[in-house]
């Protein structure tokens, strides 16, 4: 008897991975030699710093709008946001709602730029209102999943069994001849088993509520059918009191790969579409926030030691040797929620121009946050 032989065959078509255009390294500009190497680097850094320096340091550059105008919905109806087949978001209404609150549709167009897109697997955006007077009742895009396989996965097993029986008998008597007897039996059995399985799913979009329903997050994961680099349209429906006229959104951006996690934070001023007074306040805050950010960036350059600028940096430094070093990252992080200069670390050690910009930043922030609690203008 021969032993059983079992073989397995798996079928299914693997989706090809989309090809991305290879990134081309930026060519170095040719500068006039008479300008001097150090002066040329200073001029070049002051021009291309906002984008290239971020990509060089972390490999990721995020872009979040400084202001956003929200669209009011019917107060007597509760809206829900759904994804359309064309990738755009449509608003559908159902009966219900509250007379003491209003619903607004908030839309943010965010972007992520990577120096090497293939190195990052996911990008997350978390939106957290600072006023904390509203509730997120719906959002889009919703959680979505896809599969790297086209169609179902089938499995086939084949088992073969063979049985052989042979007998041979020879007998004879001397002088009388011989007689023979032959018996041969063969039995063969084949068994085929086929099974089909659903293809495994991979999440390409994961979204949900955060901050006990006051915030919302969206995580985008790269796959064979989606690329996380580029623009994303984030939408959510916000239910706020009738007296609400504006707020600040803290947008927390995170990019992850196998080796590191890169984070960046932004503040976005949101006001009601058509309210010119609140729109002007939002623009003032955006201008103050931009000025403060640019000053912090330039200070970060001057504090970073380099082989070329180390002597110049030492000569321009005005801090005494025993002074506490300024942590610009803590200053930047404190600006997200600070409503007074006392909440800013190293405030007295900061340059005068930065202190003036921070004061303007805090003043306009307080004015925008008051919109989340104030009544309609008279």
C-alpha positions as MATLAB code, in Angstrom:
seq = 'XXXXXXXXXXXXXXXXXXXXXXXXXXXXXXXXXXXXXXXXXXXXXXXXXXXXXXXXXXXXXXXXXXXXXXXXXXXXXXXXXXXXXXXXXXXXXXXXXXXXXXXXXXXXXXXXXXXXXXXXXXXXXXXXXXXXXXXXXXXXXXXXXXXXXXXXXXXXXXXXXXXXXXXXXXXXXXXXXXXXXXXXXXXXXXXXXXXXXXXXXXXXXXXXXXXXXXXXXXXXXXXXXXXXXXXXXXXXXXXXXXXXXXXXXXXXXXXXXXXXXXXXXXXXXXXXXXXXXXXXXXXXXXXXXXXXXXXXXXXXXXXXXXXXXXXXXXXXXXXXXXXXXXXXXXXXXXXXXXXXXXXXXXXXXXXXXXXXXXXXXXXXXXXXXXXXXXXXXX';
ca = [
       0.000    0.000    0.000;
       1.376    3.427   -0.962;
       1.119    6.319    1.518;
      -1.377    9.098    0.896;
      -0.122   12.124   -1.098;
      -1.797   15.458   -0.370;
      -1.115   18.648   -2.325;
      -2.500   22.192   -1.801;
      -3.093   24.771   -4.539;
      -3.904   28.419   -3.713;
      -5.272   30.755   -6.318;
      -6.190   34.416   -6.470;
      -4.810   37.392   -8.339;
      -2.652   39.816   -6.380;
      -3.285   43.452   -7.234;
      -0.179   45.143   -8.627;
       1.291   47.858   -6.454;
       0.906   51.324   -8.021;
       4.073   52.882   -9.306;
       5.122   56.210   -7.930;
       7.325   58.672   -9.660;
      10.779   58.660   -8.177;
      11.702   61.825   -6.339;
      14.381   63.883   -8.005;
      17.002   65.398   -5.773;
      17.120   69.169   -5.848;
      20.146   70.458   -7.678;
      22.315   72.870   -5.757;
      22.129   76.465   -7.015;
      25.267   78.068   -8.382;
      26.089   81.236   -6.482;
      28.563   83.910   -7.371;
      31.870   83.101   -5.700;
      32.523   86.736   -4.868;
      29.528   86.778   -2.474;
      31.260   84.405   -0.105;
      30.149   80.976    0.962;
      28.699   81.984    4.319;
      26.701   84.932    3.018;
      25.313   82.825    0.171;
      24.103   80.144    2.596;
      22.407   82.765    4.770;
      20.560   84.250    1.799;
      19.557   80.839    0.460;
      18.306   79.676    3.851;
      16.145   82.770    4.321;
      14.422   82.162    0.961;
      13.688   78.429    0.927;
      13.398   77.755    4.665;
       9.596   77.338    5.003;
       9.475   74.120    2.923;
      12.891   72.647    2.241;
      14.182   72.867    5.799;
      11.193   70.942    7.149;
      11.622   68.207    4.552;
      15.341   68.002    5.238;
      14.881   67.663    9.000;
      11.909   65.312    9.206;
      11.036   64.230    5.663;
       7.433   65.481    6.096;
       5.811   68.876    5.499;
       2.187   69.405    6.575;
      -0.102   72.162    5.370;
      -3.271   73.119    7.269;
      -5.439   76.175    6.456;
      -5.075   79.134    8.823;
      -8.769   80.053    8.554;
     -11.948   78.192    7.651;
     -15.490   79.412    7.042;
     -18.234   77.076    8.295;
     -21.560   76.737    6.510;
     -24.699   76.838    8.676;
     -27.279   74.096    8.257;
     -31.019   74.278    8.847;
     -31.623   74.622   12.601;
     -34.731   72.447   12.381;
     -32.915   69.569   10.776;
     -30.048   67.333   11.755;
     -27.603   66.651    8.919;
     -25.396   63.687    8.226;
     -22.314   63.543    6.045;
     -21.908   60.614    3.680;
     -19.296   59.728    1.089;
     -20.492   59.897   -2.481;
     -19.408   57.555   -5.216;
     -17.394   60.340   -6.837;
     -15.274   60.865   -3.731;
     -16.980   64.148   -2.809;
     -19.053   64.631    0.328;
     -22.787   65.202    0.172;
     -25.075   66.424    2.948;
     -28.392   64.699    3.556;
     -30.966   65.862    6.077;
     -33.413   64.011    8.272;
     -36.085   65.218   10.673;
     -35.056   66.198   14.153;
     -32.788   68.763   15.768;
     -32.787   71.192   18.681;
     -33.887   74.830   18.895;
     -31.167   75.705   21.436;
     -28.315   74.682   19.149;
     -27.174   74.997   15.562;
     -25.315   72.723   13.194;
     -22.438   73.803   10.984;
     -20.564   71.955    8.283;
     -16.801   72.328    8.791;
     -14.443   71.538    5.902;
     -10.648   71.414    6.154;
      -8.375   70.744    3.191;
      -5.114   69.396    4.596;
      -1.950   68.309    2.789;
       1.101   66.171    3.515;
       4.281   66.276    1.440;
       6.983   63.609    1.844;
      10.574   63.702    0.700;
      10.414   59.907    0.282;
       6.739   58.806    0.139;
       7.497   55.079    0.224;
       8.935   55.359    3.741;
       5.696   56.403    5.477;
       2.820   54.029    6.140;
       0.188   56.262    7.758;
      -0.866   59.850    8.373;
      -3.308   60.961   11.088;
      -5.133   64.261   11.576;
      -6.894   64.939   14.880;
      -9.106   68.022   15.138;
      -9.787   69.360   18.638;
     -11.769   72.606   19.195;
     -10.261   74.788   21.913;
     -13.589   76.386   22.881;
     -15.034   72.979   23.884;
     -18.590   74.243   23.431;
     -19.545   72.012   20.531;
     -20.208   68.361   19.803;
     -19.285   66.439   16.668;
     -22.382   64.606   15.445;
     -21.089   63.273   12.111;
     -17.898   63.205   10.074;
     -16.411   62.077    6.782;
     -14.652   60.207    5.379;
     -15.888   57.259    7.385;
     -13.797   54.177    8.114;
     -13.034   52.360    4.865;
     -11.223   49.116    4.073;
      -9.948   47.470    0.918;
      -8.221   44.243   -0.057;
      -4.923   43.607   -1.803;
      -6.567   40.655   -3.608;
      -8.923   40.788   -6.584;
     -11.798   38.386   -5.949;
     -11.991   35.510   -3.510;
      -9.136   33.261   -2.455;
      -9.636   29.588   -3.347;
      -7.872   26.580   -1.869;
      -7.784   23.126   -3.473;
      -6.503   19.914   -1.883;
      -5.942   16.689   -3.802;
      -5.482   13.298   -2.044;
      -4.481   10.115   -3.944;
      -4.770    6.593   -2.490;
      -3.514    3.492   -4.341;
      -3.996   -0.156   -3.249;
      -2.156   -3.034   -5.017;
      -2.513   -6.788   -4.402;
      -0.366   -9.322   -6.303;
      -0.312  -13.116   -5.897;
       1.569  -15.739   -7.860;
       1.328  -19.488   -7.184;
       3.312  -22.085   -9.085;
       2.928  -25.783   -8.370;
       3.947  -28.945  -10.178;
       4.657  -32.656   -9.892;
       7.704  -34.271  -11.399;
       6.848  -35.977  -14.640;
       3.312  -34.563  -14.747;
       3.956  -30.892  -15.646;
       3.371  -27.645  -13.761;
       0.393  -25.435  -12.978;
       0.329  -21.703  -12.290;
      -2.073  -19.321  -10.560;
      -1.816  -15.470  -10.890;
      -3.981  -12.877   -9.038;
      -3.519   -9.089   -9.438;
      -5.817   -6.429   -7.847;
      -5.444   -2.602   -8.099;
      -7.640   -0.015   -6.334;
      -7.141    3.735   -6.858;
      -9.021    6.544   -5.037;
      -8.736   10.325   -5.740;
     -10.278   12.987   -3.452;
     -10.499   16.683   -4.403;
     -11.524   19.322   -1.815;
     -12.142   22.931   -2.836;
     -12.762   25.904   -0.512;
     -13.224   29.637   -1.094;
     -12.339   32.368    1.410;
     -13.064   36.066    1.483;
      -9.966   38.147    0.810;
      -8.503   39.816    3.922;
      -9.287   43.517    4.330;
      -6.840   46.331    5.054;
      -8.028   49.636    6.540;
      -7.201   52.595    4.300;
      -9.201   55.156    6.319;
      -9.868   54.958   10.050;
     -11.962   57.725   11.578;
     -13.901   58.327   14.765;
     -14.659   60.678   17.636;
     -12.138   61.822   20.228;
     -12.119   64.045   23.311;
     -15.443   62.540   24.436;
     -17.145   63.520   21.216;
     -15.798   67.063   21.066;
     -13.101   66.177   18.548;
     -12.610   63.872   15.582;
      -9.660   62.039   14.049;
      -8.837   60.646   10.603;
      -6.047   58.154    9.905;
      -5.029   57.337    6.325;
      -2.986   54.200    5.640;
      -1.105   53.494    2.439;
      -2.148   50.463    0.411;
      -2.041   49.166   -3.144;
      -5.045   51.333   -4.002;
      -4.390   54.483   -1.963;
      -1.556   56.943   -1.494;
      -1.439   59.037    1.668;
       0.639   61.850    0.189;
      -1.211   64.889   -1.090;
      -4.473   66.568   -0.151;
      -7.303   65.185    1.964;
     -10.739   66.737    2.478;
     -11.873   66.404    6.097;
     -15.445   67.260    7.020;
     -17.544   67.064   10.140;
     -20.869   68.445   11.349;
     -20.568   70.502   14.491;
     -23.452   71.150   16.871;
     -22.888   74.312   18.916;
     -25.021   76.714   20.986;
     -27.038   79.398   19.210;
     -24.669   82.077   20.547;
     -21.623   80.484   18.866;
     -19.866   82.679   16.282;
     -16.404   81.150   15.932;
     -13.645   79.090   17.519;
     -10.091   77.807   17.173;
      -9.313   74.270   16.011;
      -6.165   72.524   17.192;
      -5.118   70.258   14.297;
      -2.635   67.585   15.378;
      -0.807   65.925   12.451;
       1.169   62.683   12.793;
       3.136   60.755   10.156;
       4.496   57.307   11.032;
       6.912   54.843    9.554;
       8.730   51.824   10.918;
      11.458   53.909   12.563;
       9.994   57.235   13.666;
       6.905   59.291   14.405;
       6.770   62.894   13.177;
       4.253   65.285   14.721;
       3.173   68.821   13.900;
       0.467   71.075   15.363;
      -1.533   73.934   13.854;
      -4.273   76.342   14.913;
      -7.122   77.130   12.512;
      -9.579   79.959   13.149;
     -13.139   79.068   12.105;
     -15.939   81.595   11.700;
     -19.403   81.685   10.189;
     -19.667   82.302    6.476;
     -20.969   85.831    5.852;
     -20.057   87.260    9.280;
     -17.552   89.933    8.228;
     -16.640   90.938   11.793;
     -15.634   87.454   12.849;
     -13.900   86.833    9.527;
     -11.685   89.871   10.171;
     -10.795   88.545   13.636;
      -9.871   85.187   12.140;
      -7.631   86.836    9.560;
      -5.907   88.893   12.271;
      -5.176   85.759   14.262;
      -3.867   83.975   11.175;
      -1.485   86.866   10.477;
      -0.217   86.935   14.083;
       0.195   83.167   14.131;
       2.171   83.250   10.872;
       4.494   86.028   12.080;
       5.223   84.202   15.330;
       5.899   80.958   13.512;
       8.324   82.626   11.091;
      10.295   84.254   13.901;
      10.564   80.924   15.726;
      11.803   79.271   12.531;
      14.521   81.854   12.030;
      15.590   81.525   15.657;
      15.758   77.772   15.200;
      18.160   78.275   12.316;
      20.420   80.609   14.293;
      20.514   78.234   17.268;
      21.455   75.185   15.196;
      25.285   74.829   15.165;
      26.881   74.122   11.801;
      30.475   73.794   10.712;
      30.122   76.821    8.426;
      28.220   79.173   10.724;
      29.517   78.119   14.137;
      31.888   81.082   14.448;
      29.260   83.558   13.245;
      26.673   82.085   15.609;
      29.029   82.409   18.566;
      29.778   86.039   17.679;
      26.110   87.007   17.372;
      25.008   85.254   20.554;
      23.966   87.743   23.234;
      23.080   85.276   25.957;
      25.436   84.908   28.869;
      27.081   81.563   29.508;
      25.097   80.967   32.705;
      21.668   81.805   31.166;
      19.100   79.044   30.865;
      18.975   77.761   27.276;
      15.776   78.570   25.407;
      13.787   75.553   24.295;
      11.988   76.797   21.190;
       9.987   73.595   20.923;
       8.426   74.243   24.338;
       7.661   77.818   23.321;
       5.965   76.628   20.134;
       3.970   73.972   21.998;
       2.839   76.427   24.691;
       1.481   78.821   22.039;
      -1.168   76.260   21.098;
      -3.155   76.765   24.308;
      -1.594   79.770   26.081;
      -3.903   82.713   26.841;
      -1.348   84.775   28.802;
       2.362   85.524   28.507;
       2.985   83.839   31.863;
       2.224   80.511   30.212;
       5.075   80.935   27.714;
       8.370   79.407   28.929;
      11.497   81.625   28.730;
       9.308   84.618   27.866;
      11.643   87.224   29.419;
      14.661   85.703   27.629;
      13.054   85.882   24.215;
      14.013   88.632   21.761;
      11.834   91.735   21.874;
      10.453   91.186   18.388;
       9.314   87.685   19.333;
       7.726   88.908   22.574;
       5.733   91.527   20.641;
       4.576   88.879   18.163;
       3.598   86.508   20.985;
       1.570   89.249   22.697;
      -0.293   89.897   19.453;
      -0.803   86.145   18.990;
      -2.342   85.754   22.462;
      -4.489   88.882   22.118;
      -6.056   87.754   18.848;
      -6.452   84.197   20.156;
      -8.479   85.419   23.129;
     -10.668   87.498   20.793;
     -11.431   84.466   18.606;
     -12.078   82.176   21.590;
     -14.611   84.664   22.937;
     -16.641   84.088   19.791;
     -17.468   80.582   20.990;
     -19.274   82.031   24.017;
     -20.512   85.450   22.900;
     -23.925   86.301   21.577;
     -24.786   87.716   18.167;
     -23.466   91.172   17.341;
     -25.763   94.070   17.978;
];
